[in-house]
Amino acid sequence: MNFQQLRSVREAVRCGFNLTEVANTLHTSQPGVSRQIRELEEELGIELFVRAGKRLTGLTEPGGHVLPIIERMLQESSNLRHAGQEFVARQSGRLSVAATHTQARYALPVAVQEFRGRFPDVSLHLHQGSPKQVAQMLIDGEADVGIATEALGDYPQLIALPCYRWTHSVVVPPGHDLLDGPLTLEALAEHPLITYDNGFTGRTRIDRAFEDNGLAPQIVLTAMDADVIKTYVQLGMGVGVVAGIAFEAERDTHLRALDAGELFGINQTRLAVRRGSYLRGYVHAFIESFAPSLTREVVEDALASDVVVREEA
């Protein structure tokens, strides 16, 4: 048994059982991939894949049982390499962070700047995506750390830890009648609204608040990006609902903001890592810089206990 056999099985599943794609991913030939899989099956004494001729079409029942073990073995081999690198080069390496636009634009800059000052020899890569994409990048090993408000706590492959709480704000042009208050859901429902796409930045709480009060908001435009939302509010297309951290009075001088915490409740931003992963020292340093409550001890305890911290209802 060898790691190339294990990688061939894992990538066959990830590539939808397309051996050509597996061969390209592993930088080998298709016959080589087939041979690696067959040799592992012979050694284990079971067939891992359902076949139609020479094509793989799915996992057998034994294959479905074995796959998580293969995933864990490859994860631990990666951890072993990282542990060795930790001692060879404590202050150099690579850190990949996946985050939603709101987190990357408004929450991360201070932590990124501080990290670059402390670890100039670490190559820092910042990826943006939807909460689901952030989670998938973590699961696939493309990111070391993921940051988002929604979805991260829904994946059993991830350890999701609470970072900070925040509320939404309603943004309007100066002189708008909502500024005369009080701000209510009924008053908001009378205006065209511009807010986040489904699954982004607390959108679930916004929808739930209107639904629980029997109201049907006029959502005329949605976007992933708070800056886009604010742009169209400024053009007079509607009233915006954005994360409170996305409003900057010094920059957004053509807009006014009203706190909407009492309307939509408190949201929880989470930081997630892959379950069972080994985090190098500088990864812990980045995490603590972004969320001081997530000390190395807290994160390592969560990884060791294998517990997902879930948001309170």
C-alpha positions as CSV (number, residue, x, y, z in Angstrom):
1,M,0.0,0.0,0.0
2,N,1.3,3.5,-0.8
3,F,0.1,7.1,-0.8
4,Q,-0.2,7.3,-4.6
5,Q,-2.8,4.5,-4.5
6,L,-4.7,6.4,-1.8
7,R,-4.5,9.7,-3.7
8,S,-5.8,7.9,-6.9
9,V,-8.9,6.7,-5.0
10,R,-9.5,10.1,-3.4
11,E,-9.1,12.1,-6.6
12,A,-11.3,9.6,-8.5
13,V,-14.1,10.6,-6.2
14,R,-13.3,14.3,-6.3
15,C,-13.2,14.3,-10.1
16,G,-16.5,12.5,-10.5
17,F,-14.9,9.2,-11.4
18,N,-13.3,10.7,-14.6
19,L,-9.9,9.0,-14.7
20,T,-8.6,11.5,-17.3
21,E,-9.1,14.3,-14.9
22,V,-7.5,12.3,-12.1
23,A,-4.5,11.6,-14.2
24,N,-4.1,15.4,-15.0
25,T,-4.5,16.2,-11.3
26,L,-1.9,13.7,-10.2
27,H,0.4,14.4,-13.1
28,T,0.4,10.8,-14.3
29,S,-1.2,8.7,-17.0
30,Q,-4.7,7.3,-17.0
31,P,-3.4,3.6,-17.2
32,G,-1.2,4.5,-14.2
33,V,-4.2,5.7,-12.2
34,S,-6.2,2.5,-13.1
35,R,-3.3,0.4,-12.0
36,Q,-2.9,2.1,-8.7
37,I,-6.6,1.7,-7.9
38,R,-6.5,-2.0,-8.9
39,E,-3.4,-2.7,-6.9
40,L,-5.0,-1.2,-3.8
41,E,-8.3,-3.2,-4.4
42,E,-6.3,-6.4,-4.7
43,E,-4.4,-5.6,-1.5
44,L,-7.6,-4.9,0.4
45,G,-9.5,-7.8,-1.1
46,I,-12.5,-5.6,-2.0
47,E,-13.7,-3.6,-5.0
48,L,-13.8,0.1,-4.2
49,F,-15.6,1.3,-7.3
50,V,-18.6,0.3,-9.4
51,R,-17.5,-0.2,-13.0
52,A,-19.2,-0.1,-16.4
53,G,-16.6,-1.7,-18.7
54,K,-13.4,0.2,-18.0
55,R,-15.2,3.3,-16.6
56,L,-15.8,4.0,-13.0
57,T,-19.4,5.0,-12.2
58,G,-19.5,5.2,-8.4
59,L,-18.4,3.8,-5.1
60,T,-19.3,0.3,-3.9
61,E,-20.6,-0.1,-0.4
62,P,-17.1,-1.1,0.9
63,G,-15.6,1.8,-1.1
64,G,-17.9,4.2,0.7
65,H,-16.8,2.8,4.1
66,V,-13.1,3.0,3.2
67,L,-13.1,6.5,1.6
68,P,-13.2,8.4,5.0
69,I,-10.3,6.3,6.2
70,I,-8.3,7.1,3.1
71,E,-9.1,10.8,3.6
72,R,-7.9,10.7,7.2
73,M,-4.7,8.9,6.2
74,L,-3.9,11.5,3.6
75,Q,-4.7,14.3,6.0
76,E,-2.4,12.9,8.6
77,S,0.4,12.6,6.0
78,S,-0.1,16.3,5.2
79,N,0.0,17.0,8.9
80,L,3.3,15.1,9.2
81,R,4.9,17.2,6.4
82,H,3.6,20.4,8.0
83,A,5.0,19.4,11.4
84,G,8.4,18.8,9.9
85,Q,8.3,22.2,8.1
86,E,7.3,23.9,11.3
87,F,10.7,23.1,12.8
88,V,12.7,23.6,9.6
89,A,11.3,27.0,8.7
90,R,9.3,28.5,11.6
91,Q,8.9,31.9,10.1
92,S,8.4,31.1,6.4
93,G,5.9,29.2,4.4
94,R,2.4,29.8,2.9
95,L,-0.9,30.8,4.4
96,S,-4.1,30.6,2.4
97,V,-7.2,32.4,3.8
98,A,-10.7,32.1,2.2
99,A,-13.3,34.7,3.1
100,T,-16.4,36.4,1.9
101,H,-16.2,39.8,0.4
102,T,-17.5,41.6,3.5
103,Q,-14.9,39.9,5.7
104,A,-12.0,40.4,3.2
105,R,-12.9,44.1,2.6
106,Y,-13.9,45.3,6.1
107,A,-12.8,42.8,8.8
108,L,-9.5,41.4,7.6
109,P,-7.2,44.3,6.6
110,V,-5.9,45.1,10.1
111,A,-5.1,41.4,10.8
112,V,-3.5,41.0,7.3
113,Q,-1.3,44.1,7.8
114,E,-0.2,43.0,11.2
115,F,0.6,39.5,10.0
116,R,2.7,40.8,7.1
117,G,4.7,42.9,9.5
118,R,5.4,39.9,11.8
119,F,5.9,37.2,9.1
120,P,7.3,38.9,6.0
121,D,8.6,35.6,4.7
122,V,5.2,33.9,4.7
123,S,3.4,34.0,1.4
124,L,-0.2,35.1,2.1
125,H,-3.0,34.2,-0.3
126,L,-6.5,35.7,0.1
127,H,-9.4,34.0,-1.7
128,Q,-12.9,35.4,-1.9
129,G,-16.1,33.5,-2.4
130,S,-19.6,32.7,-1.1
131,P,-19.9,31.0,2.3
132,K,-20.4,27.7,0.6
133,Q,-17.3,28.3,-1.6
134,V,-15.3,29.2,1.5
135,A,-16.3,26.0,3.2
136,Q,-15.5,23.9,0.1
137,M,-12.0,25.5,-0.2
138,L,-11.3,24.4,3.3
139,I,-12.6,20.9,2.7
140,D,-10.6,20.5,-0.4
141,G,-7.4,21.7,1.3
142,E,-7.1,24.9,-0.8
143,A,-7.4,27.1,2.2
144,D,-6.0,26.9,5.7
145,V,-8.4,29.3,7.4
146,G,-12.0,30.2,6.3
147,I,-14.0,33.2,7.5
148,A,-17.7,33.8,6.9
149,T,-20.9,34.5,8.7
150,E,-23.1,31.8,7.3
151,A,-22.7,28.1,6.4
152,L,-19.4,27.3,8.0
153,G,-21.1,25.7,11.0
154,D,-23.1,23.4,8.8
155,Y,-20.2,21.2,7.6
156,P,-19.1,18.2,9.8
157,Q,-15.6,18.3,8.1
158,L,-14.9,21.7,9.7
159,I,-14.3,23.1,13.1
160,A,-16.1,26.4,13.2
161,L,-15.3,28.8,16.0
162,P,-17.1,32.1,16.8
163,C,-15.1,35.3,16.2
164,Y,-17.2,38.4,16.7
165,R,-20.8,39.5,16.7
166,W,-22.3,42.3,14.5
167,T,-25.6,43.8,13.4
168,H,-27.0,45.1,10.1
169,S,-27.4,48.7,9.2
170,V,-29.9,50.4,7.0
171,V,-28.2,52.8,4.6
172,V,-30.1,55.7,2.9
173,P,-29.2,59.0,1.2
174,P,-29.2,62.2,3.3
175,G,-32.7,63.5,3.8
176,H,-34.4,60.2,3.4
177,D,-37.7,59.9,5.4
178,L,-36.5,56.8,7.3
179,L,-34.0,59.1,9.1
180,D,-37.0,60.8,10.8
181,G,-37.6,57.4,12.6
182,P,-38.4,55.3,14.3
183,L,-37.0,52.5,12.2
184,T,-39.4,49.6,11.9
185,L,-39.8,46.6,9.7
186,E,-43.2,48.0,8.6
187,A,-41.5,51.3,7.5
188,L,-38.8,49.3,5.6
189,A,-41.3,47.2,3.9
190,E,-42.8,50.3,2.3
191,H,-39.5,51.0,0.4
192,P,-37.7,49.1,-2.3
193,L,-34.8,47.2,-0.7
194,I,-31.3,46.4,-1.8
195,T,-29.4,43.8,0.2
196,Y,-27.3,40.6,0.0
197,D,-27.8,37.5,-2.1
198,N,-29.3,34.5,-0.3
199,G,-26.8,32.8,1.9
200,F,-24.6,35.9,2.3
201,T,-23.8,38.1,5.4
202,G,-26.9,37.4,7.5
203,R,-29.4,37.4,4.7
204,T,-31.2,34.5,6.5
205,R,-32.0,36.7,9.5
206,I,-33.3,39.5,7.3
207,D,-35.7,37.2,5.5
208,R,-36.8,35.6,8.8
209,A,-37.5,38.9,10.5
210,F,-39.9,40.0,7.7
211,E,-41.5,36.6,7.5
212,D,-42.1,36.3,11.2
213,N,-43.9,39.6,11.1
214,G,-46.1,38.7,8.1
215,L,-44.4,41.2,5.8
216,A,-43.3,40.9,2.2
217,P,-40.3,43.2,1.5
218,Q,-39.8,44.7,-1.9
219,I,-36.3,43.4,-2.6
220,V,-35.4,45.0,-6.0
221,L,-31.7,44.1,-6.2
222,T,-29.3,41.7,-4.4
223,A,-25.5,41.5,-4.5
224,M,-22.7,39.7,-2.8
225,D,-20.8,42.9,-2.2
226,A,-21.7,45.7,0.3
227,D,-20.0,48.3,-1.9
228,V,-22.3,47.4,-4.8
229,I,-25.3,47.7,-2.6
230,K,-24.2,51.1,-1.4
231,T,-23.5,52.3,-4.9
232,Y,-27.1,51.6,-6.0
233,V,-28.5,53.1,-2.8
234,Q,-26.6,56.3,-3.7
235,L,-28.1,56.2,-7.2
236,G,-31.6,56.3,-5.6
237,M,-32.7,52.8,-6.5
238,G,-33.7,51.8,-3.0
239,V,-32.8,51.4,0.7
240,G,-29.8,49.3,1.5
241,V,-29.4,46.7,4.3
242,V,-25.7,45.9,4.8
243,A,-23.4,44.6,7.6
244,G,-22.8,47.3,10.1
245,I,-19.0,47.0,9.6
246,A,-19.5,47.8,5.9
247,F,-20.5,51.4,6.6
248,E,-17.6,53.8,7.0
249,A,-18.8,57.3,7.8
250,E,-15.5,58.8,6.6
251,R,-15.8,57.3,3.2
252,D,-19.5,56.9,2.8
253,T,-20.2,60.6,3.0
254,H,-23.1,60.5,0.6
255,L,-25.0,58.0,2.8
256,R,-26.4,57.8,6.3
257,A,-26.7,54.7,8.4
258,L,-29.3,53.5,10.9
259,D,-28.5,50.5,13.3
260,A,-30.9,47.7,12.5
261,G,-29.8,45.3,15.3
262,E,-33.2,45.4,17.0
263,L,-34.9,44.4,13.7
264,F,-32.6,41.7,12.4
265,G,-30.8,40.5,15.5
266,I,-27.2,39.7,16.2
267,N,-25.1,37.8,13.6
268,Q,-22.0,35.6,14.4
269,T,-18.9,35.6,12.2
270,R,-17.1,32.3,12.3
271,L,-13.5,31.2,11.7
272,A,-13.2,27.6,10.5
273,V,-10.3,25.2,9.9
274,R,-10.5,21.7,8.5
275,R,-11.2,19.0,11.1
276,G,-8.0,17.1,12.0
277,S,-5.6,19.6,10.3
278,Y,-2.2,20.6,11.7
279,L,-1.8,24.4,12.0
280,R,1.7,25.9,11.9
281,G,2.6,28.5,14.4
282,Y,2.2,31.4,12.1
283,V,-1.4,30.2,11.2
284,H,-2.2,30.4,14.9
285,A,-0.7,33.9,15.0
286,F,-2.9,35.0,12.1
287,I,-6.0,33.6,13.8
288,E,-5.3,35.3,17.1
289,S,-4.6,38.6,15.3
290,F,-8.0,38.4,13.6
291,A,-9.9,37.1,16.6
292,P,-8.0,37.6,19.9
293,S,-10.3,35.3,21.8
294,L,-9.2,32.4,19.5
295,T,-5.8,31.8,21.2
296,R,-3.6,28.8,20.2
297,E,-4.8,27.0,23.2
298,V,-8.5,27.5,22.3
299,V,-8.0,26.4,18.7
300,E,-5.9,23.4,19.6
301,D,-8.4,22.3,22.3
302,A,-11.2,22.5,19.7
303,L,-9.2,20.4,17.2
304,A,-8.3,17.9,19.9
305,S,-11.8,17.6,21.2
306,D,-13.3,17.5,17.7
307,V,-16.2,19.7,18.7
308,V,-18.0,22.2,16.4
309,V,-19.0,25.3,18.2
310,R,-22.5,26.1,16.9
311,E,-24.2,29.5,16.9
312,E,-26.8,30.1,19.6
313,A,-30.3,30.3,18.2
